[in-house]
Amino acid sequence: MAIQATTQRRISFLQIAITLQTLTIFLQAVSAGLLLTSSYGETLHSVGARVMYGASMLYVLAAVLAWKPGGGSPRPVWHAAGFLVLASVQVVLGIAHIPSVHLPLGVLMFGLSVLALARR
């Protein structure tokens, strides 16, 4: 008699939030390219910045909700809060038109977001 072990992998709200954040940062890179080549790129990049910032706030909310009820480690909350700080700096640098810091910070944020996604 063979026993079949089934493993079900549930996708958590935290994983969805990190995935959404990573996707919005990637789309920001795409819209940055459009910013240089088309007339509607600036509008698309501006709207994308708001969506990315909202996704970062959603990540903080998801991290707090995952931590508090389960009594787990607060580490994801610190990561999410740190990312929100980076997103805030990124928005300020974008508004101030400082691409020499804005672009590398965007690459760093994408890398950190992919890393957080891989950890989940």
N, C-alpha and C positions, 0 to 999 in steps of 0.2 A: 504494500500500500504506500503510494507516494504522497508525500505531503507537499503541497504547493504553497510556497510563501509568496504572498503578494505584498508589495510595498506601494503604498499610495503616497504620492508627493503632492501635498497641498501647497498652493501658492498663497503666501501671506500678503496682507496689506502692505507690509514693509517692503517686500519684494516688488510689488506692483509700483510703489512709490519710487523706489530706486530705479526701476526700469524706465518709468516715465521721465524721471530726471535725466537719465543718461540719454534717452531719445531726444529730449528737448535740447540738450547741449549739443548733440550731433546736428540737429536741425539748425541750430544757431551758427554752426560752422558753415553749413550749406548756404544759409541766408547771408552770411558775411561775404561769401564769394559772389552772390547775386548783388550785394551792396556795391561791389566794385564794377559790375558789368551791366546792370539794368537800372531802369528808372524806379521800379517798384521794390528794389532790394532794401532800401532804407526803411520803408514802411514794414516790410516783412521781418526785418531784423529787430525793429523796435517792438513789434507785437510779440515776436518770439522771446524777447528779453523778459517781457511781462509774464509770459507763460512759463518760462524757465524759472523765474523767481517764485511763481506760484507753486511749481513742482518742488522747489527746494523747501518751501514752507510745508507742503504736504509730506515731504520726507521727514521733517521734524515731528509733525503730528503723528505719523505712523510709527516713528521710533519711540515716542513717548507712550503711545498706546500699546506697543509691543512690550515695553519695559514694565510699566506700572502694574497691569493686572497679573502678569506672570511672575513678577518679582525677580526678573532676570537681571543681567548686568546692565548698568547704565551706559556702557561704552557706545552702543549705537546712537544714543541720544547726543553724546558729545560729538560723534562724527557728523551727525546731521546738523547740529548747531554750528559746528565749525564750517560746514559746507555752506550754510546760510550766510555766515559772515563773509566767506569768499564770494558768494553770489552778490552780496551787497557791495563789496569792493568792486566787483566786476561791473555792476551797473553804474556806479559812480565814475569809474574810469571810462566807460563807454560814453556817458553823457559829457564828460570833460574832454572827449576826443584825445585820449592818450593811448594810441594803438601800440606803442612800444612796450607797455605793461599789460594792456587789455588782451592782446592776442596770446602772449605766453601764459597768462593766467587762465584764459579759456582752455588752452591745451592741457594745462595742469588739472583744471576742474574736470575735464572729460576723462582724463586718466584716472583720477581719484574716484570718479563715479563708476567707471568700468570696474575698478578694483573692488569697490563696495558691492557692486552687482555680482562679481565673481565669488565673493565671500559668502553670499547668501545662498 
